[in-house]
Amino acid sequence: MSIFNPEQWARDHFQHADLGDIRKTERLINTCANMAGSSGKSIARSCLGNEAKLEGSYRLIRNENVSPEMIRVAGFEHTASLVKDIPEILALEDTTSLSYKHQVAEDLGKLGKTTDKSRGWRVHSVMLLDSHSTRTLGLIHQDWWCRPDNINDADEKESGKWPDASYFCRQRLGETMANMISVCDREADILSYLQDKQLHNERFVRIP
């Protein structure tokens, strides 16, 4: 997804974020615009040496009254507003890993096999596209978790991410869900997910 105007993109997605104070919302928009304009770079580098911008971003992140849920809900709601008049939507689902090596990594979960020392987050995302124009519409769902070192300590099976994603898509899209086709890989070949899709009469495609 190419963002030609990071400032406008950030404002479109997060201007309605309810953070309890319009100044926090503006700080969120500015932080997201900086990061969108410097994809793949750290927050510090995205501020291009501007100490005021950097301090504002860190103050936002450290604010205990601003949660990740507040931020992502605003983005999901913006995506949902874009799809109402689109006759056919592709929902691309996949899971990835965010690997960290610095000091915080020891508090995160294992990513690979027992012998793999990498640690980080597992992230499952649902990205919506207009099937006819192939235009990217945005994220409609995203969840993240840490794997315990002992798989027996997990609260639930990771396979639950597939039916969970469909549930939250229904909540956010409402009747527009009828226009959506879920596109998954073979990891989604689980009975609970297939039964859930059939129960709700929803379309899905599994790619090799």
ChimeraX attribute file (.defattr): number of C-alpha atoms within 10 A of each C-alpha:
attribute: neighborCount
match mode: 1-to-1
recipient: residues
	/A:1	7
	/A:2	8
	/A:3	13
	/A:4	10
	/A:5	11
	/A:6	19
	/A:7	17
	/A:8	12
	/A:9	15
	/A:10	22
	/A:11	18
	/A:12	15
	/A:13	21
	/A:14	24
	/A:15	16
	/A:16	16
	/A:17	23
	/A:18	15
	/A:19	16
	/A:20	11
	/A:21	9
	/A:22	13
	/A:23	10
	/A:24	19
	/A:25	21
	/A:26	17
	/A:27	16
	/A:28	24
	/A:29	23
	/A:30	21
	/A:31	24
	/A:32	22
	/A:33	21
	/A:34	24
	/A:35	20
	/A:36	20
	/A:37	18
	/A:38	16
	/A:39	11
	/A:40	10
	/A:41	13
	/A:42	10
	/A:43	18
	/A:44	17
	/A:45	14
	/A:46	21
	/A:47	22
	/A:48	12
	/A:49	10
	/A:50	11
	/A:51	11
	/A:52	9
	/A:53	19
	/A:54	19
	/A:55	13
	/A:56	15
	/A:57	21
	/A:58	13
	/A:59	13
	/A:60	18
	/A:61	15
	/A:62	10
	/A:63	10
	/A:64	8
	/A:65	10
	/A:66	17
	/A:67	13
	/A:68	8
	/A:69	8
	/A:70	15
	/A:71	18
	/A:72	18
	/A:73	19
	/A:74	18
	/A:75	21
	/A:76	20
	/A:77	18
	/A:78	21
	/A:79	23
	/A:80	20
	/A:81	12
	/A:82	13
	/A:83	21
	/A:84	15
	/A:85	9
	/A:86	14
	/A:87	13
	/A:88	17
	/A:89	25
	/A:90	23
	/A:91	27
	/A:92	17
	/A:93	20
	/A:94	18
	/A:95	17
	/A:96	12
	/A:97	17
	/A:98	12
	/A:99	16
	/A:100	14
	/A:101	11
	/A:102	8
	/A:103	7
	/A:104	10
	/A:105	15
	/A:106	14
	/A:107	10
	/A:108	19
	/A:109	19
	/A:110	25
	/A:111	21
	/A:112	13
	/A:113	9
	/A:114	10
	/A:115	7
	/A:116	9
	/A:117	11
	/A:118	18
	/A:119	24
	/A:120	22
	/A:121	19
	/A:122	20
	/A:123	16
	/A:124	18
	/A:125	20
	/A:126	24
	/A:127	20
	/A:128	26
	/A:129	22
	/A:130	18
	/A:131	16
	/A:132	11
	/A:133	7
	/A:134	11
	/A:135	12
	/A:136	16
	/A:137	20
	/A:138	20
	/A:139	20
	/A:140	23
	/A:141	24
	/A:142	18
	/A:143	13
	/A:144	15
	/A:145	14
	/A:146	17
	/A:147	20
	/A:148	14
	/A:149	15
	/A:150	10
	/A:151	11
	/A:152	9
	/A:153	9
	/A:154	12
	/A:155	9
	/A:156	10
	/A:157	9
	/A:158	11
	/A:159	15
	/A:160	13
	/A:161	21
	/A:162	25
	/A:163	18
	/A:164	15
	/A:165	19
	/A:166	22
	/A:167	14
	/A:168	14
	/A:169	20
	/A:170	16
	/A:171	10
	/A:172	19
	/A:173	20
	/A:174	12
	/A:175	11
	/A:176	18
	/A:177	19
	/A:178	16
	/A:179	17
	/A:180	25
	/A:181	19
	/A:182	19
	/A:183	18
	/A:184	20
	/A:185	14
	/A:186	10
	/A:187	13
	/A:188	21
	/A:189	13
	/A:190	13
	/A:191	10
	/A:192	13
	/A:193	19
	/A:194	15
	/A:195	12
	/A:196	16
	/A:197	18
	/A:198	11
	/A:199	9
	/A:200	11
	/A:201	10
	/A:202	16
	/A:203	15
	/A:204	16
	/A:205	15
	/A:206	12
	/A:207	10
	/A:208	7
